[in-house]
Amino acid sequence: MEELITAITIFVLATFIGYFVITKIPPTLHTPLMSGTNAISGIVLVGAIIVTGLADNGVVLGMAVAAIVLAAINVFGGFLVTDRMLKMFRREEPPA
């Protein structure tokens, strides 16, 4: 039971810290930072997959699945934003 309470506490604290850190970033820095956080989200994704495989409790399994879904959305969204940002800096080819 202590492990469950510890896991829930860490999850809630990480959620609050992540929310408050992200809301303090100015919009001009959001896109470059999102590109850089794809690696971190990938690590979170791998960790959540490992925890899912080791989960022996339904609540821990549910939290791990939620972490997988949220990290996958973050990675996918980060790549979309990065691709969109890079398209803005491409030079247009002159007409033939």
N, C-alpha and C positions, 0 to 999 in steps of 0.2 A: 504493500500500500504506500510506503514511503517513496518508492521509486516512481509510482504514478503521480504523486503530488509534486515531486521534484520535476518530472517531465512536463507536467502542466504549467508549473511555475516558470520554467525556462521558456516554454512556448509563449506564454502570455507576455513575459518581459521582453523577449525578442520581437514580438509583434509590436509592442508599444515603442520600443527603441527604434525599430525600423521605420515606423510611421513618422515619428518625430524627426528623425534624421532626414528622411526624404522630403518632408514638407518644408524644411529650412533651405533647400537647394534652390538657387535662382534658376529661372527657365533657361537662361543662356548656357548654363553648365549642365543641364539635365541630359542632353543628347550625348555629349562625350562621356559623361559618367556612366550612362546606361550602357554604352558600348563596352566600357571597362568592367562593368559588373557581370557581364555574361559569363566570365570565367568563375566568378564567385558563385553565381547561381548554378553553374554546372557542378561545382563541388557540393553544393547543398543538395542537388538532385541525386548525385551518387550516394551521399550520406543517407538521404531519405530512403533510397532503394535498399541500402544495407539494413537500415533499421526496420524496414518493412519485412525483410526476410527473417529477421531475428525476433520480431514482435511475438509476444506470448499473451498479450492482453488486447481485447477488442478496442479499447480506447487508444492505446499506443498505436495500434494498427491504423485506426482512423486518422490520428494525427499525422502519421507517416504518409498515408495516402494523400492527405490534404497538403502536406509539404511537397510531395511529388507533383501534384497538380499545379500548385502555385509557382514552384520553381520552373516547371516546364513552360508555363505561361510567360514567366519573366524572361527566360532564355529566348523563346520564340519572339516575343515582343521586342527584345533588345536587338535581335538580328534584323527584324523589320525596320526598326528605327535607324539602325546603323546603315542599312542598305539605302534607305530613303535619304539619309544625310549625305552619303557618298555620291548619290545621283545628283545632288545639288551642285557638286563641285566638278562634274565632268564637263569637258569642253565639247561644245557642239561642233560636229563636223561640217565643213562648208558644203553647200549643195554642189552636186556633180555637174 
